[in-house]
Amino acid sequence: MNTSLHQDSNTRYRGKTAVITGGTIGMGLATAQALLAGGAHVILTGRNPTNLEAARHALGPQAQVLASDAASLADIDALAATARETLGHVDLLHVNAGIATLEPFEQVTEAGYDRAFAINTKGAFFTVQKLAPLMKPGASIVFTSSIADEGGMHGMGVYSATKAALRSFASGFATELVGRGIRVNVVSPGFIDTPTLGVADATPAERAEFVRLGDQITPMRRHGSAEEVARAVLFLAFDATFTTGARLTVDGGLGQNLSPAHD
């Protein structure tokens, strides 16, 4: 083993601080694990008690795992206060919390519509508003959107609209924060192998069909991994120092108008 490379990987994020919303499972958890492995100090949030406890067990005492509702302004205020007290400043704000529900437009209820926008859009906006004062020049904000943030996908009209709004917010924040030396970018995953597959309240049969469909229509003929998305997030956060207002897709070519030969 090249010990110098091994040591570099263990210290790459030493002294860095990060806040990750929706960080207890899937892509957010993978990002937290990579940051912690590199020596960062991390606060991550979630709502599900089981996932919160599992994350605490998996990450150990290095990570601060908080119960926090991404749609609650009171919880967002509390998150900002905790970050101020325990971290002092924030080098990376990864706005990852979100929900997706597969519903044809005829089945969408007002409550479901409001919940999607409250978490995916309103919560994301106010999370940045409350945490940005803790960010110094050189800091970075990375939003998790989706390849569904453009175009149309059956049963995902509301979800797609929330993510399109999120991309618009990211452009606005990039414009308003560039003078303060804070970069703002978006990662847009395609079909990713996570515990929920990115879809709330789906039955096992629906998730199995989602897996089959994803593998069929993705040019690389597979789902991505949470770790692959995490690497994209951390590239935007710490390596892409001349990049702001950008959207990076992690989708196996799905959103790139590719036409591979059929198997």
PyMOL commands that set and color helices and strands:
alter all, ss='L'
color gray80, all
select helices_A, chain A and resi 3-11+26-37+49-62+73-86+105-107+110-134+147-149+157-180+204-217+226-239
alter helices_A, ss='H'
color red, helices_A
select strands_A, chain A and resi 17-21+41-46+63-67+92-95+140-144+183-189+192-193+224-225+247-250
alter strands_A, ss='S'
color yellow, strands_A
deselect
rebuild
show_as cartoon
